[in-house]
Amino acid sequence: MHIPSDVTVFTQVRFWLLVLCSLVFPAAIFVTLFVRREFSKKTVLAFGLLLIVLAGVDIFVLRALSHQARLTPSLADDLVFSSELSVALYIFPAAFGTFGLNMVSHVLMHYLKQKEARFEAHRRLAQPGGAVRAARRGNRPGPSGMRRMRPAVASKRRRPGARLVAARQDT
């Protein structure tokens, strides 16, 4: 028996788009994130933005399906999309949108920290005598904005009273 698509929303393309945007695509993104060992910042940013877009599409489709469910004679889709149970369906897009926002925020914070460290390094060098003092001490500003100390010479590290042991020579 053939069921026309206007009898229930479960046979419509919008419902299957909801399944894809709510479950399949986010699950594929999370599996990819957990399986691979390393990602570039651009990839993390792209996955984060994709999760945010999927959450937006998911909410749009949920609203359209709840409106469509009220117009169909089926009680099953009314139960899922037009009752208190429909509130639970909004948890998926809220969670995935939040994860995506955190991923984007992480990339932006890393980018801003790099910019801030560069600014601090340039500001230190631009101060009167800043470059001369740094060169005299042998310190250079590192990538995180902190100064790296020059490795100490072996004679300076020796404890007082310690004896030097000559290298063993086998002939």
Secondary structure as UniProt FT lines:
FT   TURN            5..7
FT   HELIX           9..11
FT   HELIX           13..19
FT   HELIX           20..24
FT   HELIX           25..35
FT   HELIX           41..71
FT   HELIX           75..81
FT   HELIX           85..89
FT   HELIX           91..126
FT   TURN            128..129
FT   HELIX           130..137
FT   STRAND          140..141
FT   TURN            143..144
FT   STRAND          147..148
FT   HELIX           154..157
FT   TURN            160..161
//
